[in-house]
Amino acid sequence: MDDLTISVVATIVACLAAGWVCFPWIAYAVNVPAFTNQIEKLAMAGNLDRAAKLCKAAPRVPFCAATLAALETGGTDAETLRQRFRETLTARVVAMSASWIVVGAAIAGVATAIAFATSGALPVIGAICGIAALMLVNAYLQARKLAAAAVTEGERVVKAIVASRGQ
């Protein structure tokens, strides 16, 4: 194979790998304020079972999983519910951020850069690394956006659950 063919194939592979990095953030996104509104309505109506069912409809969404964890936590202590919500949300976001796909994409990028450094394809490798870096920055920004929404919306969820349980 000539250098151009190898460079094109490497670019396609790197873009696919970078796309896989961002896929969880795109595929498992949810409108957090609308979701919170619905959970509040269900909780205020005493339909905690339906609220849990709604959360189970999107089990891979970190905010939904955290809300479900708070709903399934026994008791009416707001601090206990808040702690369970935060622990679950943190664990889900960390798991998504540090997935093997991110590590694999980074390793593949370094390996590709080393392999092509001697073949004169360094500009192509630079473009590939730039695309991968932009995709990783996008994933990071999505995680920050989720965390910011979780602070305010999570508090609303906890208050609704506590109110529905009679505290």
N, CA, C and O of each residue as an XYZ file, in Angstrom:
668
protein
N       0.835     -1.186      0.000
C       0.000      0.000      0.000
C       0.876      1.244      0.000
O       1.940      1.278      0.618
N       0.413      2.243     -0.693
C       1.161      3.490     -0.701
C       0.775      4.341      0.514
O      -0.179      4.028      1.226
N       1.524      5.412      0.738
C       1.306      6.268      1.912
C      -0.070      6.920      1.924
O      -0.679      7.063      2.984
N      -0.563      7.316      0.756
C      -1.868      7.971      0.696
C      -2.984      7.030      1.144
O      -3.860      7.429      1.911
N      -2.957      5.795      0.674
C      -3.980      4.816      1.054
C      -3.928      4.548      2.556
O      -4.961      4.493      3.223
N      -2.739      4.385      3.067
C      -2.572      4.140      4.502
C      -3.078      5.343      5.298
O      -3.735      5.172      6.325
N      -2.782      6.535      4.843
C      -3.229      7.741      5.537
C      -4.747      7.864      5.538
O      -5.343      8.230      6.551
N      -5.373      7.559      4.404
C      -6.830      7.628      4.312
C      -7.471      6.605      5.246
O      -8.411      6.921      5.976
N      -6.959      5.381      5.217
C      -7.493      4.338      6.098
C      -7.299      4.726      7.562
O      -8.206      4.544      8.375
N      -6.135      5.254      7.903
C      -5.868      5.673      9.281
C      -6.803      6.803      9.705
O      -7.274      6.827     10.843
N      -7.071      7.731      8.800
C      -7.983      8.831      9.111
C      -9.392      8.308      9.374
O     -10.044      8.730     10.329
N      -9.857      7.406      8.542
C     -11.191      6.839      8.724
C     -11.280      6.085     10.048
O     -12.256      6.239     10.783
N     -10.284      5.283     10.354
C     -10.276      4.524     11.603
C     -10.249      5.466     12.802
O     -10.970      5.246     13.775
N      -9.436      6.502     12.745
C      -9.361      7.451     13.859
C     -10.669      8.191     14.056
O     -11.095      8.410     15.190
N     -11.315      8.582     12.954
C     -12.602      9.280     13.066
C     -13.672      8.360     13.651
O     -14.479      8.790     14.475
N     -13.681      7.107     13.230
C     -14.635      6.155     13.798
C     -14.381      5.957     15.288
O     -15.319      5.917     16.084
N     -13.105      5.834     15.662
C     -12.777      5.671     17.086
C     -13.196      6.899     17.883
O     -13.744      6.767     18.978
N     -12.947      8.085     17.351
C     -13.348      9.313     18.046
C     -14.868      9.411     18.136
O     -15.401      9.893     19.135
N     -15.561      8.960     17.105
C     -17.017      8.942     17.150
C     -17.547      8.025     18.234
O     -18.541      8.335     18.892
N     -16.880      6.890     18.420
C     -17.277      5.979     19.487
C     -17.062      6.608     20.854
O     -17.789      6.307     21.801
N     -16.073      7.473     20.959
C     -15.823      8.149     22.229
C     -17.022      9.009     22.601
O     -17.444      9.012     23.757
N     -17.570      9.731     21.647
C     -18.670     10.650     21.923
C     -20.031      9.988     21.841
O     -21.022     10.582     22.267
N     -20.112      8.779     21.308
C     -21.405      8.116     21.139
C     -22.227      8.035     22.421
O     -23.423      8.324     22.383
N     -21.631      7.649     23.571
C     -22.464      7.569     24.780
C     -23.104      8.901     25.152
O     -24.225      8.923     25.659
N     -22.412     10.009     24.909
C     -22.967     11.314     25.282
C     -24.106     11.717     24.363
O     -25.054     12.380     24.783
N     -24.005     11.313     23.110
C     -25.033     11.682     22.141
C     -26.223     10.728     22.228
O     -27.372     11.168     22.264
N     -25.952      9.432     22.263
C     -27.020      8.438     22.212
C     -27.831      8.373     23.494
O     -29.003      7.999     23.465
N     -27.228      8.729     24.611
C     -27.911      8.569     25.879
C     -28.214      9.912     26.536
O     -28.236     10.026     27.761
N     -28.444     10.906     25.721
C     -28.786     12.226     26.241
C     -30.277     12.265     26.565
O     -31.079     11.546     25.968
N     -30.626     13.114     27.517
C     -32.017     13.288     27.899
C     -32.211     14.764     28.228
O     -31.288     15.431     28.695
N     -33.398     15.259     27.986
C     -33.728     16.629     28.341
C     -33.970     16.637     29.855
O     -35.066     16.321     30.318
N     -32.946     16.996     30.606
C     -32.979     16.881     32.065
C     -34.092     17.728     32.698
O     -34.806     17.213     33.559
N     -34.276     18.996     32.317
C     -35.373     19.749     32.941
C     -36.758     19.136     32.673
O     -37.594     19.088     33.576
N     -37.001     18.677     31.465
C     -38.291     18.056     31.157
C     -38.466     16.751     31.929
O     -39.549     16.459     32.436
N     -37.397     15.975     32.011
C     -37.433     14.727     32.770
C     -37.725     15.014     34.240
O     -38.537     14.331     34.863
N     -37.057     16.027     34.787
C     -37.267     16.397     36.186
C     -38.699     16.859     36.421
O     -39.309     16.504     37.429
N     -39.234     17.641     35.503
C     -40.635     18.073     35.620
C     -41.579     16.877     35.694
O     -42.504     16.853     36.506
N     -41.337     15.894     34.846
C     -42.197     14.711     34.825
C     -42.061     13.921     36.124
O     -43.060     13.453     36.671
N     -40.835     13.770     36.620
C     -40.614     13.061     37.887
C     -41.309     13.799     39.034
O     -41.922     13.174     39.899
N     -41.208     15.132     39.034
C     -41.876     15.925     40.063
C     -43.394     15.704     40.039
O     -44.014     15.506     41.084
N     -43.979     15.740     38.850
C     -45.422     15.544     38.730
C     -45.828     14.162     39.251
O     -46.799     14.029     39.995
N     -45.080     13.151     38.853
C     -45.394     11.793     39.301
C     -45.216     11.651     40.809
O     -46.033     11.018     41.477
N     -44.154     12.237     41.341
C     -43.904     12.140     42.782
C     -44.978     12.865     43.579
O     -45.448     12.353     44.594
N     -45.367     14.044     43.132
C     -46.393     14.811     43.836
C     -47.753     14.115     43.785
O     -48.578     14.295     44.680
N     -47.980     13.338     42.759
C     -49.226     12.583     42.643
C     -49.142     11.249     43.389
O     -50.108     10.488     43.426
N     -47.978     10.976     43.981
C     -47.802      9.726     44.719
C     -47.519      8.523     43.838
O     -47.616      7.384     44.294
N     -47.171      8.761     42.589
C     -46.889      7.677     41.635
C     -45.396      7.390     41.541
O     -44.803      7.506     40.469
N     -44.792      7.017     42.662
C     -43.352      6.735     42.651
C     -43.027      5.500     41.811
O     -41.935      5.402     41.252
N     -43.963      4.561     41.720
C     -43.744      3.385     40.872
C     -43.653      3.786     39.400
O     -42.808      3.280     38.661
N     -44.521      4.690     38.985
C     -44.475      5.164     37.597
C     -43.216      5.996     37.350
O     -42.643      5.948     36.262
N     -42.785      6.759     38.359
C     -41.541      7.528     38.225
C     -40.358      6.581     38.044
O     -39.479      6.826     37.218
N     -40.341      5.497     38.823
C     -39.266      4.506     38.689
C     -39.318      3.839     37.315
O     -38.280      3.583     36.705
N     -40.517      3.562     36.835
C     -40.679      2.957     35.510
C     -40.148      3.890     34.422
O     -39.520      3.442     33.463
N     -40.405      5.183     34.579
C     -39.880      6.170     33.628
C     -38.350      6.160     33.629
O     -37.720      6.230     32.573
N     -37.766      6.073     34.811
C     -36.298      6.027     34.909
C     -35.745      4.763     34.258
O     -34.703      4.795     33.603
N     -36.449      3.660     34.445
C     -35.995      2.382     33.880
C     -36.099      2.354     32.359
O     -35.496      1.498     31.713
N     -36.854      3.278     31.787
C     -36.977      3.345     30.328
C     -35.671      3.817     29.684
O     -35.434      3.565     28.503
N     -34.833      4.495     30.452
C     -33.541      4.975     29.942
C     -32.447      4.623     30.951
O     -31.866      5.518     31.565
N     -32.160      3.334     31.131
C     -31.239      2.919     32.194
C     -29.787      3.341     31.991
O     -29.015      3.368     32.949
N     -29.408      3.668     30.767
C     -28.009      4.037     30.514
C     -27.760      5.531     30.640
O     -26.614      5.973     30.570
N     -28.810      6.308     30.823
C     -28.661      7.750     31.008
C     -28.282      7.992     32.466
O     -29.034      7.613     33.363
N     -27.126      8.617     32.723
C     -26.683      8.796     34.111
C     -27.700      9.496     35.006
O     -27.889      9.082     36.150
N     -28.360     10.547     34.516
C     -29.319     11.270     35.340
C     -30.512     10.389     35.697
O     -31.001     10.433     36.826
N     -30.978      9.593     34.745
C     -32.108      8.695     35.002
C     -31.715      7.613     36.008
O     -32.495      7.273     36.897
N     -30.514      7.079     35.865
C     -30.043      6.057     36.795
C     -29.912      6.623     38.208
O     -30.243      5.948     39.183
N     -29.432      7.855     38.319
C     -29.288      8.490     39.628
C     -30.653      8.758     40.247
O     -30.832      8.581     41.452
N     -31.612      9.181     39.438
C     -32.968      9.409     39.933
C     -33.589      8.101     40.408
O     -34.243      8.059     41.450
N     -33.384      7.036     39.643
C     -33.898      5.729     40.041
C     -33.274      5.283     41.364
O     -33.964      4.748     42.232
N     -31.978      5.504     41.513
C     -31.307      5.140     42.766
C     -31.911      5.894     43.947
O     -32.109      5.320     45.018
N     -32.202      7.170     43.754
C     -32.837      7.952     44.828
C     -34.242      7.439     45.112
O     -34.654      7.368     46.270
N     -34.976      7.082     44.068
C     -36.330      6.558     44.261
C     -36.317      5.226     45.003
O     -37.201      4.955     45.815
N     -35.322      4.400     44.725
C     -35.260      3.074     45.336
C     -34.624      3.080     46.722
O     -34.638      2.066     47.420
N     -34.072      4.212     47.116
C     -33.491      4.320     48.450
C     -34.626      4.455     49.456
O     -35.503      5.308     49.318
N     -34.593      3.613     50.450
C     -35.648      3.655     51.466
C     -35.490      4.871     52.365
O     -34.421      5.478     52.430
N     -36.538      5.209     53.037
C     -36.507      6.320     53.980
C     -36.915      7.636     53.338
O     -37.140      7.741     52.132
N     -37.000      8.638     54.216
C     -37.429      9.953     53.745
C     -36.405     11.031     54.061
O     -36.687     12.219     53.902
N     -35.232     10.634     54.503
C     -34.191     11.608     54.834
C     -33.625     12.216     53.555
O     -33.091     11.508     52.702
N     -33.748     13.522     53.435
C     -33.308     14.212     52.210
C     -31.817     14.045     51.977
O     -31.387     13.886     50.834
N     -31.024     14.079     53.032
C     -29.570     13.964     52.864
C     -29.174     12.577     52.348
O     -28.261     12.456     51.532
N     -29.855     11.540     52.821
C     -29.581     10.180     52.340
C     -29.926     10.059     50.863
O     -29.160      9.492     50.085
N     -31.076     10.591     50.483
C     -31.474     10.543     49.070
C     -30.511     11.338     48.202
O     -30.122     10.891     47.123
N     -30.129     12.519     48.677
C     -29.199     13.376     47.933
C     -27.856     12.669     47.753
O     -27.269     12.702     46.672
N     -27.376     12.030     48.822
C     -26.091     11.321     48.764
C     -26.155     10.168     47.767
O     -25.225      9.976     46.983
N     -27.237      9.407     47.789
C     -27.390      8.268     46.863
C     -27.458      8.762     45.414
O     -26.866      8.163     44.516
N     -28.184      9.857     45.201
C     -28.285     10.448     43.864
C     -26.899     10.838     43.357
O     -26.520     10.492     42.238
N     -26.153     11.553     44.178
C     -24.826     12.030     43.765
C     -23.849     10.898     43.538
O     -23.081     10.929     42.576
N     -23.861      9.897     44.407
C     -22.955      8.751     44.246
C     -23.212      8.031     42.927
O     -22.281      7.705     42.191
N     -24.484      7.789     42.642
C     -24.825      7.080     41.409
C     -24.481      7.909     40.179
O     -23.935      7.386     39.207
N     -24.794      9.178     40.216
C     -24.494     10.053     39.080
C     -22.988     10.123     38.839
O     -22.530     10.013     37.702
N     -22.232     10.304     39.899
C     -20.774     10.375     39.775
C     -20.215      9.089     39.204
O     -19.369      9.117     38.310
N     -20.686      7.961     39.717
C     -20.194      6.668     39.234
C     -20.501      6.474     37.754
O     -19.652      5.983     37.009
N     -21.695      6.851     37.318
C     -22.069      6.688     35.914
C     -21.255      7.601     34.998
O     -20.802      7.172     33.936
N     -21.071      8.847     35.401
C     -20.316      9.784     34.571
C     -18.853      9.368     34.486
O     -18.248      9.429     33.416
N     -18.289      8.947     35.604
C     -16.899      8.490     35.599
C     -16.748      7.262     34.713
O     -15.791      7.152     33.948
N     -17.694      6.346     34.821
C     -17.627      5.134     33.993
C     -17.687      5.464     32.512
O     -16.963      4.874     31.710
N     -18.551      6.407     32.148
C     -18.646      6.781     30.741
C     -17.396      7.519     30.275
O     -16.920      7.298     29.161
N     -16.867      8.391     31.124
C     -15.715      9.199     30.741
C     -14.447      8.374     30.619
O     -13.597      8.640     29.770
N     -14.333      7.389     31.462
C     -13.098      6.600     31.492
C     -13.277      5.243     30.834
O     -12.594      4.284     31.194
N     -14.165      5.153     29.901
C     -14.417      3.872     29.250
C     -13.197      3.421     28.454
O     -12.316      4.212     28.119
N     -13.177      2.151     28.171
C     -12.048      1.596     27.432
C     -11.948      2.185     26.031
O     -10.885      2.147     25.413
N     -13.054      2.730     25.530
C     -13.030      3.334     24.200
C     -12.120      4.557     24.188
O     -11.352      4.753     23.246
N     -12.205      5.382     25.237
C     -11.357      6.568     25.318
C      -9.895      6.148     25.379
O      -9.051      6.693     24.668
N      -9.606      5.179     26.232
C      -8.226      4.705     26.366
C      -7.757      4.079     25.055
O      -6.637      4.323     24.605
N      -8.626      3.269     24.446
C      -8.257      2.632     23.176
C      -8.003      3.644     22.072
O      -7.070      3.486     21.285
N      -8.829      4.688     22.011
C      -8.633      5.724     20.996
C      -7.319      6.462     21.219
O      -6.614      6.778     20.261
N      -6.988      6.736     22.467
C      -5.724      7.418     22.764
C      -4.535      6.550     22.387
O      -3.578      7.029     21.778
N      -4.594      5.283     22.745
C      -3.498      4.367     22.405
C      -3.373      4.218     20.895
O      -2.266      4.230     20.357
N      -4.508      4.078     20.210
C      -4.478      3.951     18.746
C      -3.895      5.204     18.108
O      -3.138      5.117     17.141
N      -4.245      6.370     18.645
C      -3.697      7.611     18.110
C      -2.189      7.704     18.278
O      -1.475      8.105     17.359
N      -1.709      7.331     19.460
C      -0.256      7.358     19.699
C       0.441      6.336     18.815
O       1.477      6.632     18.220
N      -0.118      5.139     18.727
C       0.494      4.101     17.892
C       0.536      4.522     16.430
O       1.529      4.294     15.740
N      -0.549      5.138     15.958
C      -0.580      5.600     14.569
C       0.450      6.693     14.346
O       1.129      6.705     13.319
N       0.573      7.611     15.297
C       1.546      8.690     15.165
C       2.963      8.139     15.107
O       3.779      8.603     14.311
N       3.256      7.167     15.935
C       4.600      6.564     15.935
C       4.846      5.824     14.624
O       5.926      5.928     14.042
N       3.836      5.071     14.154
C       4.001      4.290     12.926
C       4.213      5.160     11.702
O       4.973      4.786     10.809
N       3.561      6.308     11.640
C       3.648      7.141     10.451
C       4.672      8.273     10.562
O       4.896      8.997      9.592
N       5.280      8.431     11.707
C       6.224      9.536     11.894
C       7.386      9.451     10.915
O       7.937     10.475     10.511
N       7.757      8.243     10.536
C       8.890      8.078      9.629
C       8.480      8.013      8.166
O       9.345      7.996      7.290
N       7.175      7.975      7.876
C       6.757      7.796      6.486
C       6.343      9.093      5.804
O       5.874      9.056      4.667
N       6.498     10.214      6.450
C       6.157     11.484      5.834
C       4.679     11.821      5.903
O       4.232     12.760      5.245
N       3.918     11.078      6.682
C       2.482     11.323      6.778
C       2.130     12.107      8.041
O       0.989     12.059      8.500
N       3.082     12.815      8.597
C       2.870     13.543      9.846
C       1.745     14.573      9.758
O       0.996     14.704     10.726
N       1.578     15.319      8.646
C       0.448     16.246      8.578
C      -0.913     15.552      8.702
O      -1.833     16.084      9.323
N      -1.033     14.369      8.111
C      -2.283     13.622      8.210
C      -2.502     13.172      9.644
O      -3.618     13.241     10.159
N      -1.437     12.713     10.289
C      -1.533     12.287     11.681
C      -1.923     13.472     12.559
O      -2.710     13.318     13.494
N      -1.385     14.640     12.269
C      -1.752     15.833     13.025
C      -3.237     16.130     12.899
O      -3.889     16.487     13.881
N      -3.775     15.983     11.686
C      -5.205     16.207     11.479
C      -6.038     15.170     12.236
O      -7.058     15.499     12.842
N      -5.592     13.927     12.190
C      -6.304     12.863     12.901
C      -6.317     13.149     14.402
O      -7.360     13.061     15.049
N      -5.165     13.489     14.940
C      -5.072     13.786     16.375
C      -5.926     15.009     16.724
O      -6.541     15.053     17.790
N      -5.966     15.991     15.838
C      -6.803     17.161     16.082
C      -8.277     16.805     16.138
O      -9.000     17.288     17.011
N      -8.733     15.963     15.216
C     -10.126     15.518     15.216
C     -10.437     14.749     16.490
O     -11.459     14.983     17.134
N      -9.547     13.829     16.849
C      -9.762     13.045     18.073
C      -9.787     13.952     19.295
O     -10.594     13.747     20.202
N      -8.909     14.954     19.329
C      -8.882     15.880     20.470
C     -10.187     16.676     20.559
O     -10.721     16.880     21.649
N     -10.693     17.121     19.415
C     -11.973     17.841     19.429
C     -13.108     16.957     19.923
O     -13.980     17.419     20.659
N     -13.102     15.705     19.529
C     -14.142     14.790     19.984
C     -14.039     14.563     21.493
O     -15.057     14.498     22.181
N     -12.817     14.442     22.007
C     -12.639     14.250     23.445
C     -13.053     15.499     24.212
O     -13.652     15.395     25.283
N     -12.742     16.675     23.681
C     -13.164     17.915     24.329
C     -14.686     17.990     24.350
O     -15.273     18.426     25.340
N     -15.325     17.566     23.262
C     -16.777     17.547     23.221
C     -17.341     16.630     24.304
O     -18.296     16.994     24.990
N     -16.759     15.450     24.460
C     -17.212     14.527     25.504
C     -17.034     15.148     26.887
O     -17.902     15.011     27.748
N     -15.919     15.822     27.095
C     -15.664     16.488     28.379
C     -16.700     17.585     28.632
O     -17.233     17.694     29.736
N     -16.982     18.390     27.622
C     -17.965     19.466     27.783
C     -19.370     18.916     28.046
O     -20.136     19.501     28.812
N     -19.700     17.801     27.415
C     -20.989     17.175     27.669
C     -21.079     16.683     29.114
O     -22.124     16.799     29.754
N     -19.976     16.134     29.618
C     -19.954     15.680     31.019
C     -20.134     16.853     31.968
O     -20.845     16.739     32.966
N     -19.493     17.984     31.666
C     -19.653     19.170     32.511
C     -21.081     19.698     32.455
O     -21.631     20.126     33.470
N     -21.678     19.667     31.272
C     -23.058     20.127     31.117
C     -23.999     19.238     31.946
O     -24.902     19.729     32.622
N     -23.768     17.934     31.877
C     -24.579     17.007     32.651
C     -24.413     17.264     34.146
O     -25.390     17.248     34.893
N     -23.190     17.497     34.576
C     -22.937     17.752     35.995
C     -23.613     19.038     36.454
O     -24.174     19.089     37.548
N     -23.563     20.071     35.629
C     -24.195     21.344     35.997
C     -25.707     21.184     36.108
O     -26.319     21.705     37.040
N     -26.304     20.473     35.172
C     -27.745     20.247     35.225
C     -28.109     19.366     36.412
O     -29.158     19.549     37.029
N     -27.250     18.421     36.725
C     -27.534     17.489     37.811
C     -27.575     18.180     39.167
O     -28.315     17.754     40.053
N     -26.800     19.229     39.339
C     -26.778     19.927     40.622
C     -28.146     20.541     40.909
O     -28.708     20.327     41.983
N     -28.676     21.294     39.968
C     -29.959     21.966     40.211
C     -31.145     21.014     40.055
O     -32.048     21.000     40.891
N     -31.139     20.236     39.006
C     -32.268     19.345     38.752
C     -32.298     18.191     39.745
O     -33.372     17.727     40.127
N     -31.141     17.733     40.160
C     -31.080     16.658     41.155
C     -31.691     17.086     42.472
O     -32.361     16.297     43.138
N     -31.464     18.322     42.847
C     -32.063     18.837     44.085
C     -33.588     18.866     43.977
O     -34.288     18.565     44.943
N     -34.090     19.225     42.815
C     -35.543     19.215     42.602
C     -36.113     17.805     42.727
O     -37.178     17.604     43.311
N     -35.388     16.825     42.169
C     -35.833     15.430     42.247
C     -35.889     14.984     43.696
O     -36.874     14.382     44.123
N     -34.841     15.272     44.456
C     -34.788     14.864     45.863
C     -35.920     15.509     46.652
O     -36.582     14.840     47.446
N     -36.144     16.792     46.442
C     -37.234     17.486     47.152
C     -38.589     16.875     46.827
O     -39.427     16.722     47.716
N     -38.811     16.529     45.575
C     -40.091     15.930     45.182
C     -40.278     14.563     45.828
O     -41.374     14.237     46.286
N     -39.218     13.762     45.869
C     -39.317     12.438     46.481
C     -39.593     12.564     47.977
O     -40.449     11.863     48.517
N     -38.864     13.461     48.644
C     -39.061     13.664     50.078
C     -40.487     14.136     50.352
O     -41.140     13.651     51.276
N     -40.967     15.079     49.550
C     -42.326     15.594     49.746
C     -43.376     14.496     49.543
O     -44.369     14.438     50.269
N     -43.151     13.634     48.560
C     -44.126     12.587     48.290
C     -44.132     11.517     49.369
O     -45.138     10.833     49.558
N     -43.023     11.366     50.076
C     -42.947     10.371     51.150
C     -43.387     10.933     52.500
O     -43.415     10.219     53.503
N     -43.725     12.200     52.511
C     -44.342     12.766     53.694
C     -43.426     13.381     54.725
O     -43.805     13.471     55.893
N     -42.258     13.799     54.352
C     -41.390     14.464     55.323
C     -41.536     15.954     55.209
O     -40.885     16.696     55.944
